[in-house]
Amino acid sequence: MIGERKPSPRRLAVEILTRIDRGGAYAEPLLDNALTGKELTNPPDRALLTELVYGTLRKRGPLDWIIARLSRGNPDLLEATVRNILRTALYQIWFTDRIPPFAAVNEAVDIARTLVPAASGLVNGLLRNALRKKDAIPWPERGVDPALAIAVLDSHPLWLVRRWLAQFGEAQTEAICRANNAIAPVTLRVNTLKGTPAATIAALGRDGITAEPTRFSPEGLLLLSPAARLRETKAYGEGLFRLQDEASQLIGRLVAPRPGERVLDLCAGAGGKTLHMAALMNNSGTIVAVDRRGESLNRLREETRRLGAVIVETRTADAVALPDPLRDSFDRVLLDAPCSGLGTLRRNPEIRWRLSPKDFRETMEVQKRLLRSAAAAVRPGGRLVYSVCTISPEENELVVGDLLKSRPDFAPVLPPADNLPPGSIDERGFLHTFPHRHGLDGFFAAVLTRKT
């Protein structure tokens, strides 16, 4: 409609958060869509939208605690839009110092009048009450109830905190939760098919972006300056790099594919690790990338063209039921299995709020079937790497242990320590990375060989 105001960043944040709550969407693609559209062209508005979405997700624990303390009724019955209007406003009041509190309240009430008119009075009353009682909100004490205190103050579900307390202890659990609430670094993988790290750093510099080598991955670069439009740079268009977390880059090096070999990436997805392996093989040999989602493989094919990875073949198939021609035929097999994603909470804070304890059991059974299928594709003397971006034993050691019981012809091997974080390899040879210890996403990987 002519003359209609464009949505404010605060309203867009509420709408994105509500879509995440209602439909299980992820923040990153929704934000990317909003930031690449024409609704927000002002850099401060774009920055505010990003902060409100990720900040509200990261601080949901204390925000919901405040709402529960100030609500007259049952806060669990609040409609999702109303709850997210309150959360974003309270985030601005409690966790930012550049937004006047009354401005945050007034804007929240205006958003409520537009999106949920019947709740505008409730929003106005609760938020003004929050301004009056900001310094009087009671908070849980660590000395009285450590689990509740960590869950609320460090913003993780109580059931998950209790699980980690049993697994890691109080100090480690607190450190994990705090690391998960930090802003994750932006890391790139240099595409060595087209250039070197030094040349890519120089190319990024010409695009106004500063970067330095990562600590562990030889192909990794850490961005030192904001890069909101990284995909619009000349360096990106020339295929000099791909966005990829440093921990994820370590997985391709554990597979260690050699030029001329035949490699299978069984759950390839959009192909971050597939493309890394193509570079490690110097475009010599064959990589078969399998995934049941055609959309993911379409993105992979687009990336093979941009990065010049000519040895990648894609196949849409169910990884649990491999066709006979793929059995016993690969020198290297990578299974980067679908998982809970608990190691990526810095990047995907919404995951923590949608998981439940039963998800681990269900995911574990799928992972076991996938790993058996992956093992069936390895030739005698070949290598199998199982990896997941999570830190839960059910998805890690227990899945590998299940395979080793049923396939005695496989055995774990100790990976070389080169380029791996200190202390990341346990006594069984399994890789574990953690945000609070290594500054990386939480990953697990096991390297297995099939006996000849």
Phi, psi and omega in degrees: 000135180296132178088353180288135181290142173290148179301143177283161176301328179293318179292318178300321178298315178300316182293319178295314180297324179290321176296322177297316182292318187278321190246004181070022179287166177255148185293317189302308180294326178294318177294317179302318180297318180291322185282335178269353177279191184256004183285324181238109179248345181278121182307318177298323178293320179296318179294321180295317179301313181299315181296319182294320181292305184287323179296318179294321177295319182289328184256020183299326181303300178294328180295315179290330175297316179297314180301317180295324180290332186255350182284142176276328179255201179280113183295337180292343181269358178295137177294150188302318180296317179298315181299320182283333171296315179294316182299312183294323178292315180294326176301316180295322182289317187271325194240008172233153180240007181250358180250118179302130184305318182292329176295319178297319179294313182297319178295321179297319179295319177298319178295319178298318179298331180277314188267322182219072187307323183294341183258004184297324178294319178298315180299314181298314183294315183293320183289322178290328174295323177297321178297320182289324188253017186306318183271002183248003179292125177281137180243150179295148183256136182297325181287340181267310182217087184302320182297312180295319181297315179295317181301315183281306188287327179255009163060063172220154178301143183299320181297324180288321177298315179299320178298314181290327176299319178290329184274319189244341187091169189292314184296315180292321180298314178299319180293319178298312182297318180293321177296323179294338181268358176279156177284125183290144176292156175264118181239148179240156168249122178293132177276097185288356171289340184236350181182175180260165174304317181296317180293324180289321175301317179295318180295318177297322178300323177292338175270006178084019183242129179260142182210160176219160179298146175285168186288325191242315182281125180295336180263000187275146173231138177256125179284134180253353180229153180301145180216070185295330182243048185301322183285353178263001182283158177296321180299321178293314181299330179277358177075029183280343183204168173221141174295127179195129179298149183298321179299320178297325179294332180293334185293316178301325179288332174290324174296322176053052180290144180256152175306137178091350182279167177253120189235142177242127171251106197280325175237073194289330184058224180277359164091025178303313181283327176303311184290327175296317180295324177300321178291318178298331179272359180055038177059033178234121184119206181217134170240122175261116182257116184249136172203150180275351181260110181298327180297318178296318180291329174299316178295322178298316180298322176298319181289326177299324179290317182294321184267350179076030180270093190273353185265005184269126172249136181250142177222128175274115184200161174278117185294342180282335183236081182288140174292154185305321182299343180268354185278143175053032190231003186244139176290322181223138176229130174249127169245099171265091196282151171299142186208184181291335181078018184296343178277355185246024186292340173296320184272328184233070185297339181294336184301321185298332185272349182251349179283157172220162182304327182290340180299326182294317180296316181294316181295321181301317181296321177296317181298321178299315180295320180295320182291324175298320178295317178298319180298327181293342182268351185276131176285158174304132183087357182274176184243141176235129176241125175252127179221150176210150179263063181211167181236022181262131183302325181303328182264353187248261185301322184291327178291315179295318178300323178297318179294317184296331176290321184271341181232081181294351177280359175252146179213144177288148176236151181278117181289155177296146184283350181301133175066013177252145181298142177303135178076010183271349179255124181274184187293342178268356181092009181274142178272132173227120173244149183223144176300319186282340179262321189241353184073017181244164170300155179281112181235153170234142174210143175234132177256121182237148174239148176265129182293149180274000000 
